[in-house]
Amino acid sequence: MAFPISVSALTGGAAIAGDCDSMAQPGLDWSECSKKSIIIPGSNLEGANLAGTDFTGTDLGNSVLQSANLEKAGLMRASLAGAKAAGANFSRIEAYRANFATISADGAIFASAELQRADLSGASLKKANFEKAELGRVNFQKSLLTDARFSLANLSRADLTGAMLDGKPVFDRAFMFRTRIEGVDLSAAQGLIQPQIDLACGDGSTKLPAGLTPPKNWPCASD
């Protein structure tokens, strides 16, 4: 009896890259391709498979990435400023110092993403999932974080000043060492406990959930 030969058997189990020479278009497959340091702002990549794609240093500003799969993509120092990425999958991306300013990524998944020092200022991130993400020194200033999830995320020195955290944002077991929450309304936040607040940096205008109190060391000294 003959058995079908799998693609993984033919390739020794190695990942197969997509059609790396194809032009940017909705639904394309650039998985595992190298697209480093290119300038393709305004591209329509809606629903594209960009898993594992290397976009290091690439300009994707104002592109359409709705429902695209960017899992494990390399986005170090890339620009997605102003992109439309609702429902996109950014889980496990490497995006150190990437520019996501004013991105519209409602419902996007950033689970276990590496986003240290990334700029997410002015972004729309309603119901975005940042569970277990590395968010050290991320700029969330003036971003919309309604119902966002930060469970087990590292928010060390992240800046949430001016961010909107309405709905029921989740912070259970998030690490909040010197997280900037001056003036932020966290009264509806879920999962926050006093030790997290004691590590964070707020001020007299920070609103906390019932039962939590501002520590005596607020406001924090400048770094």
C-alpha positions in Angstrom: 0.0 0.0 0.0 1.4 3.4 -1.0 1.5 6.2 1.4 1.4 9.9 0.4 4.7 11.7 0.9 4.4 14.8 3.0 6.0 18.2 2.1 7.8 18.2 5.4 9.4 14.8 4.6 10.7 16.2 1.3 12.2 19.2 3.0 13.5 17.5 6.1 10.9 19.3 8.2 12.2 22.7 7.3 9.8 25.6 7.0 9.0 26.5 3.4 9.1 30.2 2.4 6.2 31.8 0.6 6.3 33.4 -2.8 9.0 35.9 -1.9 9.1 37.5 -5.4 5.4 38.4 -5.5 4.3 42.0 -5.3 2.5 43.3 -2.2 -1.2 42.4 -2.5 -4.0 41.2 -0.2 -3.8 37.5 0.8 -0.3 36.9 -0.4 2.1 34.5 1.2 5.4 36.0 2.2 6.0 33.6 5.1 9.6 33.2 6.0 10.7 35.6 3.3 13.3 38.4 3.7 11.9 41.8 3.2 14.5 43.8 5.1 15.1 47.5 4.8 12.7 48.1 1.9 10.3 51.0 1.5 6.7 49.8 0.8 4.4 52.2 2.7 0.7 52.1 1.9 0.8 48.5 0.9 -2.4 46.4 1.0 -1.5 43.2 2.8 -4.9 42.4 4.2 -5.2 38.8 5.2 -1.6 38.1 4.1 0.5 35.3 5.5 3.6 37.1 6.9 4.6 34.5 9.5 8.3 34.6 10.1 8.9 37.3 7.5 11.9 39.5 8.2 10.8 43.1 8.0 13.8 44.5 9.9 14.2 48.2 9.1 11.3 48.1 6.6 8.8 51.0 6.1 5.2 49.6 6.2 3.7 52.9 7.3 0.0 53.4 6.6 -0.2 49.9 5.1 -3.3 47.7 5.4 -2.6 44.7 7.6 -6.1 43.8 8.7 -6.4 40.1 9.7 -2.8 39.5 8.5 -0.7 36.8 10.2 2.7 38.2 11.3 3.4 35.6 14.0 7.2 35.4 14.7 7.9 38.2 12.1 11.0 40.3 12.5 10.0 44.0 12.9 13.1 45.4 14.6 13.2 49.2 13.9 10.5 48.7 11.3 7.7 51.3 10.8 4.0 50.4 10.9 3.0 54.0 11.8 -0.6 54.7 10.8 -1.2 51.1 9.6 -4.6 49.5 9.7 -4.2 46.2 11.5 -7.4 45.3 13.2 -7.5 41.6 14.0 -3.9 41.0 13.0 -1.7 38.4 14.6 1.5 39.9 16.0 2.2 37.1 18.5 5.8 36.4 19.2 7.1 39.1 16.9 10.5 40.7 17.5 9.9 44.4 17.3 12.6 46.2 19.3 12.3 50.0 18.7 9.6 49.5 16.1 7.3 52.4 15.2 3.6 51.6 15.7 2.5 55.2 16.4 -1.1 55.8 15.6 -1.6 52.2 14.3 -5.2 51.0 14.3 -5.0 47.5 15.7 -8.2 46.8 17.6 -8.5 43.2 18.5 -4.9 42.4 17.4 -2.9 39.8 19.2 0.5 40.7 20.6 0.9 37.7 22.9 4.5 36.9 23.8 5.7 39.7 21.5 9.1 41.4 22.0 8.3 45.1 21.9 10.9 46.7 24.0 11.2 50.5 23.4 8.5 50.3 20.6 6.4 53.4 20.0 2.7 52.7 20.3 1.7 56.3 21.0 -1.7 57.4 19.8 -2.6 53.8 18.8 -6.1 52.3 18.8 -5.6 49.0 20.6 -9.1 48.2 21.9 -9.4 44.6 23.0 -5.7 44.0 22.0 -4.0 41.0 23.7 -0.6 41.7 25.2 -0.5 38.6 27.4 3.1 37.6 28.3 4.5 40.4 26.0 7.8 42.1 26.7 6.8 45.8 26.9 9.8 47.4 28.6 9.9 51.1 27.9 7.1 50.9 25.4 5.4 54.3 24.7 1.7 53.9 25.1 1.1 57.6 25.5 -2.4 58.7 24.4 -3.2 55.3 23.1 -6.7 53.7 23.3 -6.5 50.6 25.4 -10.2 49.8 26.1 -10.5 46.2 27.3 -6.8 45.5 26.5 -5.2 42.5 28.2 -1.8 42.7 29.9 -1.8 39.4 31.8 1.7 38.4 32.8 3.2 41.2 30.6 6.4 43.0 31.5 5.5 46.7 31.6 8.7 47.8 33.2 9.2 51.5 32.6 6.4 51.5 30.0 4.7 54.9 29.6 0.9 54.9 29.9 0.4 58.6 30.5 -2.6 59.9 28.6 -3.8 56.5 27.7 -7.5 55.6 27.8 -8.0 52.4 29.8 -11.7 52.2 30.0 -13.8 49.1 29.8 -12.2 46.3 31.8 -8.5 46.2 31.0 -6.7 43.2 32.6 -3.4 43.5 34.5 -3.2 40.3 36.5 0.4 39.4 37.3 1.8 42.1 35.0 5.2 43.4 36.1 4.9 47.1 36.6 8.2 48.3 37.8 8.2 52.1 37.3 5.4 51.9 34.8 4.3 55.5 34.2 0.6 55.8 35.1 0.5 59.5 36.1 -3.1 60.8 35.6 -4.3 57.5 34.3 -7.8 56.2 35.2 -7.3 52.6 36.3 -10.4 52.5 38.4 -12.0 49.7 36.2 -8.8 47.7 35.7 -9.0 44.0 36.6 -6.3 42.0 38.4 -4.4 44.9 39.9 -3.0 44.3 43.4 -1.2 46.7 45.8 2.3 45.3 45.2 2.0 46.2 41.5 0.9 49.8 42.3 3.7 50.1 44.8 6.2 49.5 42.0 4.5 51.8 39.5 4.9 55.6 39.1 1.6 57.5 39.5 0.6 60.8 41.0 -2.3 62.4 42.8 -4.5 62.3 39.7 -4.0 58.6 39.1 -7.3 56.7 39.7 -7.0 53.3 41.2 -9.5 50.4 41.7 -11.3 50.2 45.0 -9.2 48.9 47.8 -5.9 50.1 46.4 -4.0 53.1 47.7 -1.3 55.4 46.2 2.1 54.6 47.8 3.9 57.3 49.8 6.7 57.5 47.2 4.5 59.0 44.5 5.3 60.8 42.3 8.4 59.0 41.4 11.7 60.8 40.9 12.8 61.1 37.3 15.0 58.3 35.9 
